[in-house]
Amino acid sequence: MRASAFLPALVLALTSFGTTCSASTLKPPVLPLIVRNPYLSTWLQDAREAPWSRWPIFYTGSSIGFGIMVGVPETGTVYPLLGRPHDSLSRSGSEYNLSFPTYIGSKYDASVTNLTYQIPGPEDESAELTLSFLSPITPTSTLRQSIPAAYLTAYVTGNFDINLYIDLNGEWVSGDRGSRIDWSLERTEIDHGEYLKTWTWKREEEQILTEWADHAEWGSLRFTGPGDVHHESGVSAELRKHFAKNGNLNNRIDKNYRRIMEEEPVFAFSKSFKLAKNESDKASSESVTFTIAHVRDPVVQYASARGLTLMRPLWKSWFLTEDKLTRFHWQDFKHASALAQNYSDQLAIDAYRSGSDSYVDIVALSARQTMGATDFSGTVENPILFLKEISSNGNCQTIDVIFPAFPFFLYTNPRWLGYLLEPHLEHMLSGQYPNKYAMHDLGYHYPNLTGHADGRDEYMPVEECGDILIMGLALVNSLSYSSEETAQSVWSTLGSEESVSALSNPDLSAFHLTSLETREEIWGLDNKFGGALGHKQAQKWLSRSYRIWKQWTGYLVEFSLEPENQLCTDDFAGWLALQTNLALKGIIGIRAMSQLAEVMGEDSDAKHYRNISETYIAKWEEYGISRDGSHAKLAYDWYGSWTTLYSLYADAVLCFHPEAEDHSNAALPALIPSRHFGDQKPLKPGKGSSLNLIPTHIYQQQSDWYHAVMQKYGLPLDSRHLYTKSDWEFEAAAVSSNRTRTEILQRVSRWLNETEVDRPLTDLYKTEEDGGFPGPDFFARPVVGAHFAFLTLERACGGKAMEGLKGLK
């Protein structure tokens, strides 16, 4: 995508966005509807069936009251479209008939899910209606991405009148159905004398920073529509029956505040589409847009450098009140949808070139899920992005969960990766964590990022040090490019260059948002990220934290070559010593530090860590590869085992494998004596002429091995079990031969089409049998950002990262 192509894409989006979502090849069992953060996360369950077969769900699987119906006044017939509001209606009666529309099907892209129906009318006519759910991903506008709200638009085309009904209930604001809630209706004036209607409801007694069954027990739900819609709150069954009989609502407010399921209160809008007025044979088209926002302040509490801090949402940097936020968001629909489609269109092009139609669908499904685990916070001077681990547990800012997600952020907007790393850097630089290695997470349960002052977080020291060093260098590398073609993210290249004065301002973070721009008449766009001043931005970012990067590297120097008994990111598999893939990650982390030191002009450090990594990699190959040289072992001392060596991806994406073939077949001399299990000391490297850290034959043997052990639904994680992690499958596939890459992609695609897993996209599943959960049950996790591994690798190293893999057969 060129910057010059930006305007045509906008024009297309502004004129026809609601129906431009391209055809989807894969049919997953669950689809995203309204997905913005860990607490605004609503999904369509049984997505292969009619959308009225079940209520939509929160990501945990609990139901969410979200009902949509239409009525055709000329026939007196009511049709359910979403959820089960028709359970409140009789199948037939004297005042209305209940029937079912023809469901045409779903389409989705990175930001949109469209559900399309045919609505029967009089005289064998039918109308087409599409419910379009937009949770926009806008890499060029962090401001818009920070807004905790999504859109629902109904598009109708036909020759007869249709009435639309939508209601939401209290389950959007509490996981406890016994919670008492209160509500109100607000009217907000907008331009030209028009106004908006907004339903607002919340717990009567909010429990700040508390969850119940993963739902937030504080904050309010804001459901907004245009001023010409009818409104009503009241008992769910009564409102639905009234609509079925009359085709509208009474503009009344039930003020009997009560529990969520006590005479279930719902908050409804109705809209009449007058399509029959058209006297020509041509069908008329109309639409209506609603917004759904879940507003929380504070967002989290965080053990920052100044102590435990209540963190406000980032959107408050631009909108002082919820009313102003709501008004902007509703009026911004055209711009938000255009920016989102621009991203989705380019993603589809890139994914098709990289993989197939199936890969287009996989990354599209993964995008909203990745962002759906995050909350933007901080200020424009120092933005922060918080992350909840989701489902595996409720940990906050887990480094080894951010790590598999980072390919998505590198492709989409690398500065967001910087915002994810910032809370760890600030917290650990402040001395609140006692251990020398990087901490696992910033708190046991979201939204309470209270740290681990006792140092007793989950024990993954090599994992976390390796992960954060790899991500740190990946972020730094993304800042350096000379043109759009060589940028890690094409969206980083849009906008004005960073100002020199801002770089020298100590009160601004390296990735601040004080310089938002207006381009093509769209306000609130990010300026350029990296480029000509990228090296200076990188230095500014690294300068205040350089000592802690060295501290983590020192731990890896001592303990990564022969990792003691500990967990890795795949902690469900249990503790294990001498893990081959884990050791490789640590060694790559050491090499990453060499590059970070080089950026900072610390030549002595750069040489030191490079020598250690080259020495260690020779011994790693001796320890970790099977005796016949066919594959990597799961652990050095576990003969007959094998593992997915997904740490190779980090080697390639960090540009440590620039050559397709190694130019020296001479083995590096064994400078470390016999294998020992005590403290390790850095030694001088051997002398080889290859520029590659890891020899090409390691890539080749792993690619061949994956082909040999492939199962029905993909590549198992290792030799212990017939289950897999889809994040690591895609990273392994990205650095494999075309044959192996294609096999993995095809088998994951088959799994996605056949699995009956009834939760948002899981990353842990059986590779045989029914492809279900192996236990534990993982779902809706942001680690699916790793599905972007192909795309990120292809743009890494100035677009040359894949050249080092051309020799794979």
Buried (B, 14 or more C-beta within 10 A) or exposed (E): BEBEEBBEBBEBBBEEBBBBBBEBBBBBBBBBBBBBBBBBBBBBBBBBEBBBBBBBBBBBBBBBBBBBBBBBBBBBBBBBBBBBBBEBBEEEEEEBBBBBBEBBEBBBBBBBBBBBBBBBBEEEBBBBBBBBBBBBBBBBBBBBBBBBBBBBBBBBBBBBBBBBBBBBBBBBBBBBBEBBBBBBBBEBEBEEEEBBBBBBBBBEEBBBBEBBEBBBBBBBBBBBBBBEBBBBBBBBBBBBBBBBBBBBBBEEBBEEEBBBBBEBBBBBBBBBBEBBEBEEEEBBBBBBBBBBBBBBBBBBBBBBEEEEBEBBBBBBBBBEEBBBBBBBBBBBBBBBBBBBBBBBBBBBEBBEEBBBBBBBBBBBBBBBBBBBBBBBBBBBEBBBBBBBBBBBBBBBBBBBBBBBBBBBBBBBBBBBBBBBBBBBBBBBBBEBBEBBBBBBBBBBBBBBBBBBEEEEBBBBBBBBBBBBBBBBBBBBBBBBBEEBEBBBBBBBBBBEEBBEEBBEBEEBBBBBBBBBBEBEEBBBBBBBBBBEBBBBBBBBBBEBBBEBBBBBBBBBBBBBBBBEEBBBBBBBBEEBBBBBBBBBBBBBBBBBBBBBBBBBEBEEBBEBBBBBBBBBBBBBBBBBBBEEEEBBBBBBEBEEBBBBBBBBBBBBBBBBBBBBEBEEEEEBEEEBEEEEEEEBEBBEBBEBEBEBBBBBBBBBBBBBBBBEBBBBBBBBBBBBEBBBBBBBBBBBBBBBBEBBBBBBBBBBBBBBBEBEBBBBBBBBBBBEEEBBBBEEBBBBBBBBBBBBBBBBBBBBBBBEBBEBBEBBE
